């Protein structure tokens, strides 16, 4: 008589040993402490040098002095960095799980390209000149491209490969359009030049208030998708057997990633490599379980973004390097390392 062997344990069916769960929990607390320290450094350190007394005065005794004004600007900048970093890292982790590609990032599905194309359109054809105007156009562009990628990828029959191919094709077309418009319109080129590199320097309370509701909704939806995405990681047939609704999970994953990346890009411009590097590094510590990957990515991505922003303020005083430039400089070698490491592991 033949007896079927029991199924192999998985991230969805087999809980981690208690000691490993404790290590992960402690690691998450350490990450939170590191985030607090980096946030404090972002407030204390800048292109304009302030004493510790001026920083303290600006935080707790605002009387309208120059130092208080600078600290106020840094607080807004830090808050936007926290929100945008968390959104980009979480979106990257969700997209890597959705496409089953550990080297995927929000740019893979054309979301950054959609936001950029919408902003250059707003500047060139609608005369939008304020950041508050850019935000809505960028978010709308990201949302429309996300919907288009979902449709071209097969909508209810979408697969990871189809979504990635659709996103790549749309990105190429939109970046071609963006470059053509900027070449033909000097005014658009001048206004877009600063936004396209990605920066936190223009952060203000109005921008944060505009994007906060979208980031909050996207974060909640993304975190709730951990279990069904864990099931999908084992294959479509196994996921169905475990009760996962594949079409709903893919649609919600696309929607959450689009909202998160679209809102962050609208507020800061396209910032690369944060959504790629952090989830990939986190996975080497947490393993494949998205119930841990998503919270870790949410906490550590702002650490990278704010750390890069502080570094950009320090290396070019009294001017500064935009955070998008710093992350690109750091991310290029890191991406090459990750690709070579992945190739070596497959040999």
N, C-alpha and C positions, 0 to 999 in steps of 0.2 A: 504494500500500500504506500502510495506516494503522499508525502506531507509537504505542503508548501512551506517554504522558509519564511520567517517573519520579515517584514520590510525593513530596510536599513533606516536607522535614525536620521533625521534631518533637522535643520534649524527650526522647522515649524512643529515637528512632532516630538523632538527630544530636548528637554530643558538642559541648559548648561549645568555642569556640576556646581554645587554651592560655592566652592572656593573660587571658581572662575567668575561666577556672577559677582562675588564680593570684590574681586580685582577690578572688574569692569565698573562697578559702582564707585569704588574709590578713585579709579582713573577719571570718571566723569566729574567727581568733586574737584579733583586736581585741575581738570580742564576749566571748571568754573572759576576757581581761584586765579588761574592764569589769565582768564578773560577779564576779571576785575582789575588785575595788575596792569594789563595792556590798556584797558580803558582809562585808568588813572594816568598812565604815561601819555596817552593821547591828549589828555587835558593839560598836563604839566609841561609837555615838550612841544615846541613848535618852531617855525621859522623866525618868529620874534621871541627873543629870550626874555623870560619873566622870572623873578625870584620866587622862591617857595611862598614867601609872605604875600606876594601879589596874587599868586594862584589861589591861596587860601582865602584871601580877601574877596576875590572874584567869585568863589564858590558860595561863600556864606554871608558876605557883607557887601552886596552889590550897591555901590554908591555912584555909579556912572563914570568912573575914572577910565583912563585908557586901558589899564590892565584888566579891569572888570569887563570891558567890552571885548577884549581879546579872549578872555576865558569863556565868555558867553558864546562867542563864535566857535570855540573849540568844543564846547559841550554839545552844540547842535551837530557839529562835524562828527563827534564821537558817537552820538546817538544814531546818526544816519549810517555810520560805518558798522555799528552793531547790527542794525536792521538789515542793511544790504548784504553784509557778509553772511549772516545766518540764512538769508533767502537764497543767495547764490550757492552756498554749500548744500543746503537741503534740496534745492532744485537739481543740482548735479548728482546727488546720491539717488534721487528718485529716477532720473533719466538713465543712470547707469544700470539700475535695476530693471527699468522698463525695456531698455534695448539689449540687456544682457551683455553690455560692453563696458568693462571697467575703465576704459579710456574715454568714455563719452562725457560731454559737458553741455551746458545749455546752448552753446553755439551750434551743436550738431543738428538740432532740429530747426535751425533758422530763426530762433526767437530774438537773438541779438540783432541779426540782420533786419528783421521786421521792425524793431524799434528804431534802429538807425535810419532806415529808409523813410519811416514815417516822420522823423524829426527833420530830415533834409527836405522833405516835401512841405512840411509846415513852414519852414524858413523861406523856401524859394517861392512857393505859390500862394501861401496864405499870410505871409508877412509876420509870422509869430517871432517875437524877439525875447520873451521872458522865459525863465526856467519853469515857472508855473504853467505856461502854455506848452512847453516841450513835454511835460510829464504826461499829459493826457494823450497827446499824439503818439508818444513812444509806447505808452501802455496799449493804446488801440492797435498800433502796428504789430506789437508782439502778440496780442490776442488773435488778430486776424490771421497771422502767419501760423500760429499754433493750430487754429481751426482748419486752415488749408492743408497743413501737413497731415493732420488727422484724416481729412477727406481723401487726399491723394494716397495716403498710406493704406487705405482700404476701409476706413471708418470701423464698422463693427467687425470686419475681417482683418484688421490691422495686425501686422507682425513687426517684431523689432527691426528686421532688415528693411521692410518697406518704409517704416517711419524714418529710419536713418537715411535711406536713399532719397526720400521725398524732401527731408530737411536739407540735405546737402545740395540738391538741385535748386531749391528755392533760395538758399543762402547765396549761391553763385550768381543767380539772376539778380537778386536784390543788391548785392554788393557792386555788380556791374552798373546797375541803375544809379546807385549812390555816387559812384566815382564819376559817371558821366555828368550828372547834375552839378556836382561840385566843380568839375573842370570848366563847365560852361558858365557857371555863375560864381564870380569872385566873392560876392557878398555872402553867399551860402558857404563857400569854402572858409572864409574868415570866421564866421560864426560857428561852424561845425567843428573847426580844428580843435578847439578846447574840449568840446563835449565828447568827441569820438575817442579821445585817449582814456577817458574814465577818470573822474576826480570827485573828491568829497569836499573840495574847497568852497563850492557854492551852496553848501548845506544851510538850510534855515528852517525855522519852525513850520512855515507854511508847507514846504515840500514834505517834511516828515509827516505832518497831519494828513496830507493828501494820499500818501502811499501806505500809511499805517493800516487802514482797514483791509486793504488787499493783501498785505503781508500777513496779517493776523489770520485771515481766512485760509490763505494758501498754506500757512504753517500747520494749522489744525488738520486740514485735509491730508496733507502729506504725511504727518505723523500717524494718522489713522490708517494709512495704507500699508503700514509695515507688515502686518500679518498676510494679507493677500499677495503682496509682492514677494514675500518669503515663499509662499506656495507656488507662485509662478516661476520662481527660480529653479524649481525641480522639473519643469516641463509642463506643457499645456495639459496633457492627459492626467498627470498626477495632480495638478492644481484643480482640475475639474473634479477629480475623485475626492479631493479634500473639501469640496464645496465652494471653491473660489469662482466668482463670476468674472471671467477673463475680460469680456468687453467693457464691463463697468469699471474694472480696475484700471484698464489701459486708458479709458476715457478720463477718469478722475486723475490719473497720474499725469496725463498730458495737460489737463486743466490746471492742476496744482503747480506743475513746473512752469507753465506759461504765466500764471498769475505772479508767482514768486520772482521769476527772472524778469518778466516784463516790468514789474513795479520797481525792482532794483535798478534795472537798466534805465528806466525813465528818470529816476532820481539822480543817478551817478554817471550815466553813460555806460558803454559796454566795457566791463572789466573782465579780463580773461584769466583763466587758469585756476581761479579760486574754486569754482565748481568741479574742476577736474582733479586737482591735487589733493584737497582735503579728504573727500570721501575715499579716495584710493589709499591714502596713508592710514586713515582710520580703519579701513577694512583689514589691514595687516595686523591690527591689534585686537579688534573686536571679533574677527571672523566674519562669516557671511550673513549673520543674523541682522536684518534691518531694524529690528526693535532696539538695537544698540547703535547701529551705524547712523541712523537718522538723528538721534539726540546728540551724539558725538559731533557729527558734521555741523549741526546747528550751533554748537558751542565753539568749536575750534575754527570754523571758517571766519568769524569775526576777529579771532585772534590773528589770523594771517592777514586779513585786510587792514585792520588797524595797525598792526606791526609794520606792514609795508608803507602805510600812510605816514607813520612816525618816522620811519627811515627816510622817506622822501623829503620830509621837512628838514631833517638833520644834515643830509649830505650836500645840500645846495644852498645853505643859508647865505644871504638873507632871502633868497628866492626858494623855490621848492620844486621837487619833481612830483608830477601827478601820480596818484596811487596806481592807475592803470599801467603806467610805464614801469613802475617798480615791480608789480606782479608779473608783467611780461618778462622782465629781465630775470627774475627769480624762477619763473615758471618754465621758461624755455629749456634750460639745462635739466630741470626736474622732470619735464616731460620726456626728454631724450633718455634719461636714466630709467624712467618707468617703462618705456617701450622696450629698451634693451633688456631690462630685468624680466619683463613678460616673455620676450622672445627666448631668453635663456632658459626660463622655466618650462617652455614648451618643447625644447630640444631633448 
